[in-house]
Amino acid sequence: MDALPADNALQGPPQADESWDHHYQDERDAAYLYRALAAVEKTPELKQLFAKLAVVEDRHSERWEELFRASGRPLPKYATARRTRLLAWAARRFGTSLVLPMMLAEEGREVQAYLGLARHSANRQMHKAAVDIASDSAVHARELSEAMGREGEPWHVGGSGGYLRSVVYGFNDGLTANFGLVAGVIGASVAPHIVIISGVAGALADALSMGSSGYLAAKSEAEVHAHQIDMERHEMRLMPDLEEDELAVIYEAKGLTPARARETARAMMQDPSQALEAMVREELNIHPAELAPLKDGIITGTATAVGAFIPILPFLAFEHASAVWVSLVISMLAHFAIGAARSLFTGRSVWASGRDMFVVGFGVAAVGYLIGEWITRML
């Protein structure tokens, strides 16, 4: 009795929802943008690649049109998105290299989105379309990545970044927050020892806050991962055929031939524990945590304390008047350095990331100083 409704869901017409309009819009926009890139690209190989990708995106749009017809839902009206037109203009004005990183990121997001759509679809037509488009998008992402001289699979984005990320972001938070606090106390024209007391107290409070936040965030992430793995385990038990299809697509996207990918997926599904491990690693992109929650909290808190003590150290070694300027100089240099370090995770240039952090640090200090001065005048 229970198998019949499930079989009807698999074989019957797909059920449209609001996300369909978004996917259809994205495919039309992608075709438009790839053609715009092909029109301005000077390198023959890239020009040919963009033209080919535009044709594939047209096929994706046609797949969505078929799905809309099958579901009985009218095709949504299409107008090229403003962001897409802006990117096309930027490519014409500054060259395609400016737009390529954003296109690569978009293709990576599409792989994840369509794999998720396939995983949660109970209709065979919808599932197959999502799997096919995910496979095409994975190929697109790899081709764009190679054109940019990058390696790896852009649709697999790591989560935490481990030890180095905790150090960089903890240091950044402590430096910026306590620099603003110290500037505010200086603006209030208080006694020199009050600056030191406030700075030390602020550094310790910020370190404890960031450390506990890092611990709770890592613990929550571990709990979310456990829940996702449990959901995947149930899906493999309830929909083994669909999960096998999805695993085959993942292996095909990694470079195997369709036949070899299907054979590998079928063999993996014979061992439920091995298949679950593969799906967790390849589809959900969940890997063993680099840092345990407690260790992450300790590292983040320590890095925050180190960053927070930078603005206050000159007041422990110099006269107050000199310490103010020394603190400003070393804090601004530290802001630029930590901004440059953040570029390891954001993908921006070292100079641009450092400059932005320099401006943010100076702005925080200026606002803190003005507030401290204003409060003193009001009292």
Disulfide bonds with the S-S distance in Angstrom:
none
